[in-house]
């Protein structure tokens, strides 16, 4: 039986993200940049940013690259979407800290 987790939904989403990376013909960094742009375009929730930013960090997409993507797509998706995405990214960082605290308690 698989080990129980305090974050089963996040674990599932992370697994799906990793499967997508493995299945894509794009290199990992390009794929994560494209996913980030798509998240902004669809007005994704914070948890979506959390999963994708973690996966992006694993392949070298750092804060400067994230800012570069947001800057590049702002004229296309609009400033409101980019501003909303920035807020959701901040929310994702809070979720990450809370998740880390849960894991530290184990």
C-alpha positions in Angstrom: 0.0 0.0 0.0 1.4 3.5 -0.9 2.6 5.7 1.9 0.0 8.2 3.2 0.6 11.9 2.6 -0.7 15.1 4.2 -0.9 16.6 0.7 -2.4 14.0 -1.6 -3.9 16.5 -4.1 -0.6 18.4 -4.4 1.2 15.1 -4.8 -1.1 14.0 -7.5 -0.8 17.3 -9.4 3.0 17.2 -9.1 3.0 13.6 -10.5 0.9 14.7 -13.4 3.2 17.6 -14.1 6.2 15.3 -14.1 4.5 12.9 -16.5 3.8 15.9 -18.8 7.4 16.9 -18.8 8.5 13.3 -19.6 6.0 13.0 -22.4 6.7 16.3 -24.2 9.1 16.7 -27.1 10.2 20.2 -25.7 13.2 20.5 -23.5 12.2 20.7 -19.8 12.9 24.5 -19.4 11.0 25.4 -22.6 8.1 23.3 -21.5 7.9 24.9 -18.1 8.0 28.4 -19.6 5.2 27.5 -21.9 3.2 26.1 -19.0 3.7 29.2 -17.0 2.5 31.4 -19.9 -0.6 29.1 -20.3 -1.3 29.4 -16.6 -1.4 33.2 -16.9 -3.6 33.0 -20.0 -6.2 30.8 -18.4 -6.2 32.8 -15.1 -5.1 29.7 -13.1 -5.4 29.4 -9.3 -2.4 29.6 -7.0 -2.0 25.8 -6.5 -1.4 25.5 -10.3 1.4 27.9 -10.0 2.8 26.1 -7.0 3.0 22.8 -8.8 4.5 24.3 -12.0 6.9 26.7 -10.3 8.3 23.8 -8.2 8.8 21.7 -11.4 10.2 24.7 -13.2 12.7 25.3 -10.4 13.8 21.7 -10.7 14.8 22.3 -14.4 16.4 25.7 -13.9 13.5 28.2 -14.3 14.3 30.8 -11.7 12.6 34.0 -10.5 14.3 36.0 -13.3 12.9 33.7 -16.0 9.4 33.9 -14.4 9.6 37.7 -14.5 10.8 37.5 -18.1 7.8 35.3 -19.1 5.4 37.7 -17.3 6.9 40.7 -19.1 6.9 39.0 -22.5 3.2 37.9 -22.4 1.8 41.1 -20.7 1.0 42.8 -24.1 -0.8 39.7 -25.3 -2.8 38.6 -22.2 -3.1 42.0 -20.6 -1.9 43.7 -17.5 -4.8 42.5 -15.4 -3.9 38.8 -16.1 -0.3 39.4 -15.3 -1.1 41.3 -12.1 -3.5 38.5 -11.0 -0.8 35.9 -11.8 1.7 37.8 -9.7 -0.6 37.7 -6.8 -1.3 34.0 -7.3 2.4 33.3 -7.5 2.8 35.0 -4.1 -0.1 32.9 -2.8 1.7 29.8 -4.1 4.8 30.8 -2.1 2.7 31.0 1.0 1.2 27.5 0.3 4.7 26.2 -0.2 5.8 27.5 3.2 2.8 26.0 4.9 3.4 22.7 3.2 7.1 22.8 4.3 5.9 23.4 7.8 3.6 20.4 7.7 6.4 18.2 6.4 8.8 19.5 9.1 6.3 18.4 11.8 6.4 14.8 10.6 
